[in-house]
Amino acid sequence: MIHQIIPAIIAFILVSVLSPFFIALLRRLKLLQPIRKELPTNHQIKKGTPLMFGIILFVGTIVSLIFSPTPLMYFLATTYILFSFIGFLDDFWKASRQDPGGVSGKTKLFFQFLFTGALLYYVMNELGIDSTIRIYHHFSLDLPMVVYFSVITLFVVGSANAINFTDGLDGLLGVVAIPTYFFFVMISDKSEVQLFCLIMIGCLLGFLIYNIFPAKAFMGDTGSLAIGGSLSFLAIIEKVEILIPVLFFIYFAEQLSVILQVASYKLSGKRIFRMTPIHYHYGLKYGWSETTIVTVFGFVSWICTLICFAYWKLVFHP
């Protein structure tokens, strides 16, 4: 494990050192965050903050491939880059046109389904991932290939978008994603998975130096969709799909709050939450500061990680 920590430290140092220069470049190119008018007043002052800071996390994919140029690591890096590309299109549209709406949802979904299908086809045919869903030690649900492919494709796209919803407060996604990546470090017997996740943790720690409140730059979809795609495929590679509802609890809670809010308003004209995703609700209804919300959500993410690790340890490997 020690030899895997060194690349993570290198990634942390590189992100920490390079970030100020990259933030200055984003300002020079005027790639800045537009703010939706409906967001709370304390968010309006964030207009003009550099966007697309998630590109700095590419350091992680480069370091990963330098230290472990294996087929699995190339797959993990490719997954990260492809989902980041989708986020980049959205962020560039927002920043260059100062349009908080970004590219259309249909465009993003088209690329998400396209890339997910291609990546899933590769992982099943080239990396030997089968169509079973492991329930506990001696029992797995063996699904027909077509059913598994369809269900998992929807899961990846849904999860990536759920994780994208979580990127709404300074430092929130970084703080919540670190324990999720750490879960895969703890359970995986694949050196590439452990290395990739440790490097991503190192990158996120370096990133958070500049993204915690008050953020000097925003990750944007460039980073959040990439994190979403990589975490989703890590769950598939490690065959822990059954644990996803708990492991991804924060992300799905964010996404579900949006779905419930829209459904409630369309059906009854009433809103369940003050604002969604749900992290805004805690600030508006209970007066929680951004720092408090990020701390609480991060703590819950660690709890979910530990619950999943206990299940994996006791039930998958009794």
C-alpha positions in Angstrom: 0.0 0.0 0.0 2.9 2.4 0.7 4.1 2.3 -2.9 0.5 3.3 -3.9 0.4 6.2 -1.5 3.4 7.9 -3.1 1.7 8.5 -6.4 -1.3 9.9 -4.5 1.0 12.3 -2.7 2.5 13.3 -6.0 -0.9 14.0 -7.4 -1.8 16.0 -4.3 1.3 18.2 -4.7 0.8 18.7 -8.4 -2.8 19.8 -8.0 -2.0 22.0 -5.1 0.9 23.7 -6.9 -0.7 24.0 -10.4 -4.1 25.1 -9.3 -3.3 28.8 -8.8 -1.9 29.1 -12.3 -4.9 27.3 -13.8 -7.3 29.5 -11.9 -5.5 32.5 -13.3 -5.7 31.1 -16.8 -9.5 30.5 -16.4 -9.9 34.2 -15.4 -7.8 35.4 -18.3 -9.9 33.3 -20.7 -13.0 34.7 -19.0 -14.4 31.2 -18.4 -16.5 32.2 -15.5 -19.6 30.9 -13.7 -23.0 32.4 -14.5 -25.5 32.1 -11.7 -29.1 31.1 -12.1 -31.4 33.9 -10.9 -33.5 31.6 -8.7 -30.6 30.6 -6.5 -30.3 32.2 -3.0 -28.9 35.6 -2.5 -25.7 34.3 -1.0 -25.0 32.4 -4.2 -25.5 35.4 -6.5 -22.2 36.9 -5.3 -20.4 33.9 -6.7 -21.1 35.0 -10.2 -17.8 35.5 -12.1 -15.9 32.7 -10.2 -13.7 30.6 -12.5 -15.5 27.6 -13.9 -14.2 24.3 -15.3 -11.7 23.9 -12.5 -12.4 20.2 -12.6 -9.9 20.0 -15.5 -7.2 20.1 -12.9 -8.2 16.6 -11.8 -6.9 15.3 -15.1 -3.6 15.3 -13.2 -5.0 12.1 -11.6 -5.5 10.2 -14.8 -2.0 11.2 -16.0 -0.3 10.1 -12.8 -2.3 6.9 -12.8 -1.2 5.9 -16.3 2.4 6.8 -15.6 2.6 4.5 -12.5 0.3 1.8 -13.9 -0.1 1.6 -17.7 -2.3 -1.5 -17.6 -5.5 -2.2 -19.6 -7.7 -1.7 -16.5 -6.0 1.6 -15.7 -6.5 2.8 -19.2 -10.2 1.9 -18.9 -10.5 3.9 -15.7 -8.7 6.8 -17.2 -10.8 6.7 -20.4 -14.0 6.5 -18.4 -13.0 9.6 -16.4 -12.0 11.5 -19.6 -15.2 10.6 -21.6 -17.5 11.8 -18.8 -15.4 14.8 -18.3 -15.7 15.7 -22.0 -19.5 15.8 -21.6 -19.2 18.1 -18.6 -16.7 20.2 -20.5 -19.1 20.8 -23.3 -21.7 22.0 -20.8 -19.3 24.2 -18.8 -17.8 25.8 -21.9 -21.2 26.7 -23.2 -22.2 28.2 -19.8 -18.9 30.1 -19.4 -18.4 31.4 -23.0 -22.1 32.4 -23.5 -22.7 33.3 -19.8 -25.8 31.0 -20.1 -26.4 29.1 -16.8 -28.6 26.6 -18.7 -25.7 25.1 -20.6 -26.2 22.7 -23.4 -29.5 20.9 -23.7 -30.3 17.9 -21.4 -31.0 15.8 -24.5 -27.5 16.4 -25.8 -25.8 15.5 -22.5 -28.0 12.4 -22.1 -27.2 11.3 -25.7 -23.4 11.4 -25.0 -23.9 9.8 -21.6 -25.8 6.8 -23.0 -23.4 6.5 -25.9 -20.3 6.5 -23.8 -21.8 4.3 -21.1 -22.9 1.7 -23.6 -19.5 1.6 -25.2 -17.6 1.4 -21.9 -20.0 -1.2 -20.5 -19.6 -3.3 -23.7 -15.8 -3.2 -23.3 -15.8 -3.9 -19.6 -18.0 -7.0 -20.1 -16.2 -8.4 -23.1 -12.6 -7.4 -22.5 -12.3 -7.2 -18.7 -14.5 -10.3 -18.0 -17.2 -8.6 -15.9 -20.3 -10.9 -15.9 -24.0 -10.2 -15.7 -24.5 -11.3 -12.1 -25.5 -9.0 -9.2 -23.9 -10.3 -6.0 -26.3 -10.3 -3.0 -24.3 -12.1 -0.4 -21.6 -14.7 0.0 -23.2 -17.7 -1.7 -26.0 -16.0 -3.6 -25.9 -13.9 -6.8 -28.7 -12.8 -9.1 -27.8 -14.0 -12.5 -29.5 -11.7 -15.0 -29.7 -12.2 -18.8 -27.0 -10.2 -20.5 -29.5 -7.8 -22.2 -31.3 -7.1 -19.0 -28.1 -6.5 -17.1 -26.7 -4.3 -19.8 -29.9 -2.2 -19.9 -30.2 -1.9 -16.1 -26.6 -1.0 -15.5 -26.6 1.5 -18.4 -29.5 3.3 -16.7 -27.7 3.0 -13.3 -24.5 4.6 -14.6 -26.3 7.5 -16.3 -28.6 8.0 -13.4 -25.7 7.9 -10.9 -23.5 10.2 -12.9 -26.2 12.8 -12.9 -27.0 12.3 -9.2 -23.4 12.9 -8.4 -23.5 16.0 -10.7 -26.4 17.4 -8.7 -24.3 17.1 -5.5 -21.8 19.7 -6.9 -23.8 22.8 -5.7 -21.9 24.2 -2.7 -18.3 25.1 -2.2 -16.4 21.9 -1.5 -19.5 19.7 -1.2 -18.8 17.1 -3.9 -15.1 16.8 -3.1 -15.8 16.2 0.6 -18.6 13.7 -0.2 -16.7 11.8 -2.9 -13.5 11.2 -1.0 -15.1 8.5 1.3 -16.7 6.9 -1.7 -13.4 6.5 -3.4 -11.9 5.3 -0.2 -14.5 2.5 0.0 -13.1 1.0 -3.2 -9.5 1.3 -1.8 -10.6 -0.8 1.2 -12.4 -3.5 -0.7 -10.6 -4.0 -4.0 -8.0 -6.7 -4.6 -7.0 -4.9 -7.9 -3.9 -2.8 -7.5 -5.1 -0.5 -10.3 -8.4 0.3 -8.6 -6.6 1.0 -5.3 -4.0 3.2 -7.0 -6.6 5.1 -9.1 -8.8 5.8 -6.1 -5.9 6.9 -3.9 -4.7 9.2 -6.6 -8.2 10.7 -7.0 -8.4 11.2 -3.3 -5.0 13.0 -3.4 -6.3 15.2 -6.3 -9.5 16.0 -4.5 -7.6 17.0 -1.3 -5.4 19.3 -3.4 -8.5 20.6 -5.2 -10.3 21.3 -1.9 -7.6 23.8 -0.9 -9.1 26.1 -3.5 -12.7 24.9 -3.5 -13.7 25.0 0.1 -15.8 28.0 1.2 -15.3 30.6 -0.1 -14.3 28.8 -3.4 -11.7 30.4 -5.6 -12.9 28.2 -8.5 -15.7 25.8 -9.3 -15.3 22.2 -10.4 -18.2 22.4 -12.8 -19.7 19.5 -14.7 -16.2 18.9 -16.1 -15.3 17.4 -12.8 -18.6 16.3 -11.3 -19.7 14.1 -14.3 -16.2 12.6 -14.5 -16.3 11.7 -10.8 -19.9 10.3 -11.3 -18.9 8.1 -14.3 -15.7 6.8 -12.6 -17.4 5.9 -9.3 -20.3 4.2 -11.1 -18.0 2.0 -13.1 -15.9 1.2 -10.1 -19.0 -0.3 -8.5 -19.5 -2.4 -11.6 -15.9 -3.6 -11.7 -15.9 -4.5 -8.0 -19.4 -6.2 -8.3 -20.9 -4.2 -5.5 -24.0 -3.0 -7.3 -26.2 -4.2 -4.4 -24.5 -1.7 -2.1 -25.0 1.4 -4.4 -28.3 2.7 -2.7 -26.3 3.1 0.5 -22.9 3.9 -0.8 -24.4 6.6 -3.1 -27.0 7.7 -0.5 -26.1 11.4 -0.6 -26.0 11.6 -4.4 -29.3 9.8 -4.8 -30.9 12.0 -2.0 -29.9 15.0 -4.0 -31.3 13.6 -7.2 -34.5 12.3 -5.6 -35.2 15.7 -4.0 -35.3 17.3 -7.5 -37.6 14.5 -8.8 -40.0 14.8 -5.9 -40.0 18.6 -6.1 -40.9 18.6 -9.8 -43.5 15.9 -9.4 -45.1 17.6 -6.4 -45.3 20.9 -8.1 -46.8 19.5 -11.3 -49.4 17.4 -9.5 -50.4 19.8 -6.6 -48.8 23.1 -7.3 -46.9 22.8 -4.0 -43.2 22.4 -3.3 -41.9 19.9 -0.8 -38.6 21.6 -0.2 -37.7 25.3 -0.1 -35.3 24.6 -3.0 -33.6 21.6 -4.7 -31.2 19.9 -4.8 -31.7 19.3 -1.1 -28.5 21.0 0.0 -30.2 24.3 -0.7 -33.2 23.4 1.5 -31.0 23.1 4.6 -29.6 26.5 4.1 -32.9 28.2 3.3 -35.2 26.4 5.9 -32.8 25.9 8.8 -30.2 28.6 8.2 -27.3 26.2 7.9 -24.1 27.7 6.5 -22.4 26.2 3.5 -19.6 24.9 5.8 -22.1 23.2 8.1 -24.0 21.5 5.2 -20.7 20.3 3.6 -19.5 19.0 7.0 -22.8 17.1 7.7 -23.1 15.7 4.2 -19.4 14.6 4.4 -20.0 12.9 7.7 -23.1 11.0 6.4 -21.0 9.9 3.4 -18.4 8.5 5.7 -21.1 6.7 7.7 -22.5 5.2 4.5 -19.0 4.1 3.4 -18.4 2.3 6.7 -21.9 0.6 6.6 -21.1 -0.7 3.1 -17.6 -1.8 4.1 -19.1 -3.7 7.1 -21.7 -5.4 4.8 -19.0 -6.3 2.3 -16.7 -7.7 5.0 -19.4 -9.6 7.0 -21.7 -10.7 4.2 -19.5 -11.0 1.1 -16.5 -12.4 2.9 -17.8 -14.1 6.1 
